[in-house]
């Protein structure tokens, strides 16, 4: 994978032009309750308002719109716990391309249904994301699909970086951006855009302490696998991705681990205070801001609410949990 070129700020600007006919900017909003809690000026970037309910659709549209005739004819395939799959399925439908998504057997039912409604064939295979990804890679090879990796794709990273471009176009005073990390495409994109606009902006990543592959790899400077036991499927991977890691090692300022219980508490808080549906990964940025505490006080921060695809069953379980709801 080392031959992959890192996308740069020009690629993010180009992606913004490419996706604009198909995707409106998402809202950037302030909430007095969150500002009181954090003692900071807090701007929430509502990627949960995208048509697929998550940020990844930006990258999907940027990539699929640029496929050549041969690739369009062969169709695309991707592995996903749901949001990357929805992104690929949405973009494939938009541009008339066949799509296959491999998801784990226990995948979020709401996300699986959404992918099927977008016209994708969904194969439920494997106990977790990494087993689904391995099955996907075998099928891509055997059947000749254009495999769309969820992290090692320069066009995906440039595409998702447009969320940070929108934040800074609307509010130039931001001095901290907190972004959830699973594979790291969203954080890598955020770093590229933020550091080009203003190198003094701090970009902080957050991951569940139950799935630390990206964190450990960033810390050590070497790709490191780690057990994946998190309930937050948007942060769920045991394997780090080379291209996002390369970018994050150079540009990410800090990386915070939070517990799944802290993410659950932040999810309930986000749903209550922003009055929008937020999935666990989408609330991870708030969980990190709460954990960082005094470091955020008096700052102007942007929280990337990466997605809102929480299933009714997950929502019910969340609100029934002790101390929540």
Secondary structure, 3 states (H helix, E strand, C coil): CCCCCCCCHHHHHHHHHHHHCCCCCCCEEECHHHHHHHCCEEEEEEHHHCCCCECCHHHHHHHHCCCCHHHHHHCEEEECCCHHHHHHHHHHHHCCCCEEEEECCCCCHHHHHHHHHCCCEEEECCCCHHHHHHHHHHHHHHHCCEECCCCCCHHHHHHHCHHHHHHHHHCCCCCEEEEECCCCHHHHHHHHHHHHHCCCCEEEEEEECCECHHHHHHHHCCCCCCCECCCCHHHCCCCCCHHHHHHHHHHCCEEEEECHHHHHHHHHHHHHHHCCCCCHHHHHHHHHHHHHHHHHCCCEEEEEECECCCCHHHHHHHHHCCCCC
